[in-house]
Amino acid sequence: MRQGIAAVIAMVFCTIPFLLIYFDNRSTLKVIYGALLKSSQGVVPEAWVRRFYEKSAPARITYLSQGLTNTGTLYNILAPEVFCPYAVRIGSLDDGGKIVCNPFRMPWNCSIYSVGIASEVTFEEAIQEFNNYTCRIFGYEKENISSSTFSRYTRINGRLQQLEISSTTDPENNRYALGDLVERNNDKSVEFLKMDMEGGEHHFLIPFLERYKVCQVGFGLRRIVILAFYTQQIFVEIHDTAINQTSLLSRIAKLDYTLFSHEINAHTSTVCEFSFIHIDCMQAYGAYMLKRYLNSVTVPT
């Protein structure tokens, strides 16, 4: 009996992403989502699952605190700290998509920030379908932006600007601190923050999160080997070691953000996408704590 219930629940969860891809009508999706949600009420981690994560947490902390030098080892050791029953990949099925926890619970009229756009705006287009295009999206990209990308942003209630995100604001050189942009937009909070800055996350993300609480954060980290033939493919030369990535993840966790997804990019095993949710937002998005451990990691300097 128990195995049968587990099979039904698993089938429900596996079905949701395909439905989200197949249907593009919000009202239809809402009916389907409501039916699935009703049929799977009470889907929470069983006690033994929590105990399992609690038991393995000390070993993860020990490994991560040793100063890992291999990103593959880092990605293998990482595990979710939070269980989100309705985590779905929003945006491109290839590069550009992000794992979001239960986007149907995002509030309308919220603010979403996306840093590092290039011409990839499928995440922004897809996430707006979940709030009936009522949320404001602010996108920032330092390189040239095509007119078609500007048009796509405008159609989804978005505002796209060409500027460089920096640690401090310097208008004369078109550089701005992300927090100053949030203030300029008269925002007091940010619902989602998506960052793809080719290493800029190390410099700008922590100061921003120390200043503002964001419900969900998604970003990618990569270890870029600095060689001459790679330079034309990147905007900033960054050498992100496993220990630097571990340090960043730990610093984010110490600000009360919990990891609910990490997705290795199959194009290169040294690139990984991470999704965090703030502990104050877990209930609103239907997420459940498994066991925190990243906030206890101390990376050697």
SULUR-V776936 format. One record per backbone hydrogen bond with DSSP energy under -1.0 kcal/mol. NH is the residue of the N-H (numbers start at 1). CO is the residue of the C=O. If there is no record, write none. Layout:
# SULUR-V776936
<<NH CO> <NH CO>>
This chain:
# SULUR-V776936
<<5 1> <6 2> <7 3> <8 4> <9 5> <10 6> <11 7> <12 8> <13 9> <14 10> <15 11> <16 12> <19 15> <20 16> <21 17> <22 18> <23 19> <29 25> <30 26> <31 27> <32 28> <33 29> <34 30> <35 31> <36 32> <37 33> <38 34> <39 35> <41 38> <43 40> <44 42> <50 46> <51 47> <52 48> <53 49> <54 50> <55 51> <56 52> <57 53> <60 56> <61 57> <62 58> <63 59> <64 60> <65 61> <66 63> <74 70> <75 71> <76 72> <77 73> <78 74> <81 259> <82 259> <83 288> <88 100> <90 98> <97 94> <98 90> <100 88> <102 86> <105 102> <106 103> <112 136> <113 192> <114 138> <115 194> <116 140> <120 117> <125 121> <126 122> <127 123> <128 124> <130 127> <131 128> <133 128> <134 131> <136 110> <137 157> <138 112> <139 159> <140 114> <141 161> <150 146> <151 147> <152 148> <153 149> <154 150> <155 151> <156 153> <157 154> <158 153> <159 137> <161 139> <163 141> <164 174> <166 176> <170 175> <173 170> <174 171> <175 170> <176 164> <181 177> <182 178> <183 179> <184 180> <185 181> <186 183> <187 182> <190 213> <191 111> <193 216> <194 113> <195 218> <196 115> <202 199> <203 200> <204 200> <205 201> <208 204> <209 205> <210 206> <212 208> <215 190> <216 191> <217 276> <218 193> <219 274> <221 272> <223 270> <227 225> <230 227> <233 230> <245 241> <246 242> <247 243> <248 244> <249 245> <250 246> <251 247> <252 248> <253 249> <254 250> <255 252> <256 253> <258 277> <260 275> <261 275> <263 273> <265 271> <268 265> <271 268> <272 221> <273 263> <274 219> <275 261> <276 217> <277 258> <278 215> <279 256> <281 278> <285 281> <286 283> <287 282> <288 83> <290 81> <291 81> <296 293> <297 294>>
